[in-house]
């Protein structure tokens, strides 16, 4: 792992026994390097697939609501504990955004691998490039709202595009 000096300072401030640390880092994916956001997105996909395949879309939507609420809480606690904003180690927001992006792939195609890959690629594209209004959420909002909302909007953008692609006949 290649942590920057600023990351090491943040890690020193963390109490690894606290649940918010493991939630905010999506069970440690946020500590992976390089590209912790991509790791957070990638490791969230199997969890979503397991929930979807075992319990259905309604259960995944319920789980999405729960991790969104927990994401606001965990990222707020992480920021307070480390006196940092939107640390790259916080990746529960990527899990939420990725799950939103996956919804059309799961609903329309019952988890076809190509659609899952497209959902992943679109979400990462929007999360990295941050077109408006994603950039507004990232730059103008503060605290946990900023951390979570830019990824929620990026996930919505990806989901809307996937839905459009499905309905124009590329299914």
C-alpha positions as CSV (number, residue, x, y, z in Angstrom):
1,X,0.0,0.0,0.0
2,X,1.1,3.5,-0.8
3,X,-0.4,5.9,1.7
4,X,0.4,9.6,1.4
5,X,1.7,11.3,4.4
6,X,-1.7,13.0,4.9
7,X,-3.4,9.6,4.8
8,X,-1.1,8.3,7.5
9,X,-1.9,11.3,9.7
10,X,-5.6,10.5,9.3
11,X,-5.1,6.8,10.1
12,X,-3.3,7.7,13.3
13,X,-6.5,9.5,14.5
14,X,-8.8,6.6,13.9
15,X,-10.0,4.2,16.5
16,X,-10.2,1.0,14.5
17,X,-12.5,-0.5,17.1
18,X,-15.2,2.0,16.1
19,X,-18.0,0.7,13.8
20,X,-18.1,4.0,11.9
21,X,-14.5,3.4,10.7
22,X,-15.4,0.1,9.1
23,X,-18.6,1.4,7.6
24,X,-17.1,4.5,6.2
25,X,-14.2,2.5,4.7
26,X,-16.7,-0.1,3.4
27,X,-15.1,-2.8,5.6
28,X,-11.6,-1.7,4.8
29,X,-11.8,-1.2,1.1
30,X,-11.0,2.5,1.6
31,X,-7.6,1.5,2.9
32,X,-6.8,-0.2,-0.4
33,X,-4.4,1.6,-2.7
34,X,-4.2,2.8,-5.4
35,X,-7.7,4.1,-6.3
36,X,-9.7,3.5,-3.1
37,X,-12.9,4.8,-4.6
38,X,-12.6,2.2,-7.4
39,X,-12.0,-0.5,-4.9
40,X,-15.0,0.7,-2.8
41,X,-17.2,0.5,-5.9
42,X,-15.8,-2.9,-7.0
43,X,-16.2,-4.6,-3.6
44,X,-19.7,-3.3,-3.2
45,X,-20.9,-5.1,-6.3
46,X,-20.8,-8.7,-5.0
47,X,-22.6,-7.6,-1.8
48,X,-25.4,-6.1,-3.9
49,X,-25.5,-9.2,-6.1
50,X,-25.8,-11.5,-3.1
51,X,-28.6,-9.5,-1.7
52,X,-30.4,-9.3,-5.0
53,X,-30.1,-13.0,-5.9
54,X,-31.0,-14.2,-2.4
55,X,-33.7,-11.8,-1.4
56,X,-34.8,-9.8,-4.5
57,X,-34.9,-6.2,-5.6
58,X,-37.0,-5.0,-2.6
59,X,-34.4,-6.3,-0.2
60,X,-31.7,-4.5,-2.1
61,X,-33.6,-1.3,-2.1
62,X,-34.1,-1.6,1.7
63,X,-30.4,-2.4,2.1
64,X,-29.6,0.6,-0.1
65,X,-31.7,2.9,2.1
66,X,-30.0,1.5,5.2
67,X,-26.4,1.9,3.9
68,X,-27.3,5.4,2.7
69,X,-28.4,6.4,6.2
70,X,-25.4,4.6,7.8
71,X,-23.1,6.3,5.2
72,X,-24.2,9.8,6.3
73,X,-23.6,8.9,9.9
74,X,-20.3,7.0,9.4
75,X,-18.8,9.7,7.1
76,X,-19.8,12.4,9.5
77,X,-18.2,10.5,12.4
78,X,-15.0,9.8,10.3
79,X,-14.7,13.5,9.4
80,X,-15.1,14.6,13.1
81,X,-12.6,12.0,14.3
82,X,-10.0,12.9,11.8
83,X,-10.7,16.7,11.2
84,X,-10.6,16.0,7.5
85,X,-13.1,16.4,4.7
86,X,-14.0,13.7,2.2
87,X,-11.0,11.6,2.9
88,X,-10.2,9.1,0.1
89,X,-10.6,6.4,2.7
90,X,-14.3,7.1,3.0
91,X,-15.8,4.8,0.3
92,X,-19.3,3.9,1.7
93,X,-20.5,6.7,-0.6
94,X,-19.1,4.8,-3.6
95,X,-20.9,1.7,-2.4
96,X,-24.2,3.7,-2.3
97,X,-23.6,5.3,-5.7
98,X,-22.6,2.0,-7.2
99,X,-25.7,0.2,-5.9
100,X,-27.9,3.0,-7.4
101,X,-26.1,2.5,-10.7
102,X,-26.7,-1.3,-10.5
103,X,-30.4,-1.0,-10.1
104,X,-31.4,-1.0,-13.8
105,X,-28.9,-3.7,-14.6
106,X,-30.4,-5.9,-11.9
107,X,-34.0,-5.0,-12.6
108,X,-34.0,-5.2,-16.4
109,X,-31.4,-7.9,-17.1
110,X,-31.4,-9.9,-13.8
111,X,-27.7,-9.2,-13.3
112,X,-26.2,-9.8,-16.8
113,X,-22.4,-9.4,-16.4
114,X,-22.1,-6.9,-19.3
115,X,-24.7,-4.6,-17.8
116,X,-23.0,-4.9,-14.4
117,X,-19.7,-3.9,-16.0
118,X,-21.4,-1.0,-17.8
119,X,-23.0,0.1,-14.5
120,X,-19.6,0.0,-12.9
121,X,-17.9,1.9,-15.7
122,X,-20.6,4.6,-15.9
123,X,-20.7,5.2,-12.2
124,X,-16.9,5.5,-12.0
125,X,-16.8,7.8,-15.0
126,X,-19.4,10.2,-13.4
127,X,-17.8,9.9,-10.0
128,X,-14.3,10.8,-11.4
129,X,-15.3,13.4,-14.0
130,X,-17.9,15.0,-11.8
131,X,-20.0,16.9,-14.4
132,X,-22.6,19.4,-13.0
133,X,-24.5,18.9,-10.7
134,X,-22.2,16.3,-9.2
135,X,-19.4,18.9,-9.1
136,X,-21.7,21.3,-7.2
137,X,-22.5,18.6,-4.6
138,X,-18.8,17.9,-4.2
139,X,-17.5,21.4,-4.0
140,X,-20.3,23.6,-2.6
141,X,-21.9,21.4,0.0
142,X,-20.3,20.6,3.3
143,X,-19.7,17.6,5.6
144,X,-21.4,14.3,5.1
145,X,-23.9,15.8,2.7
146,X,-21.1,16.6,0.3
147,X,-19.4,13.2,0.8
148,X,-22.6,11.2,0.1
149,X,-24.6,13.3,-2.3
150,X,-22.1,13.6,-5.1
151,X,-21.9,9.8,-5.3
152,X,-25.7,9.5,-5.0
153,X,-26.1,11.8,-8.0
154,X,-23.3,10.0,-10.0
155,X,-25.2,6.8,-9.3
156,X,-28.4,8.3,-10.5
157,X,-26.8,9.6,-13.7
158,X,-25.4,6.1,-14.4
159,X,-28.8,4.5,-13.7
160,X,-30.6,7.0,-16.0
161,X,-28.2,6.3,-18.8
162,X,-28.5,2.5,-18.3
163,X,-32.3,2.8,-18.3
164,X,-32.2,4.8,-21.5
165,X,-29.9,2.3,-23.2
166,X,-32.3,-0.5,-22.2
167,X,-35.4,1.3,-23.5
168,X,-33.9,2.3,-26.8
169,X,-33.3,-1.3,-27.6
170,X,-29.8,-2.2,-26.7
171,X,-30.9,-4.9,-24.2
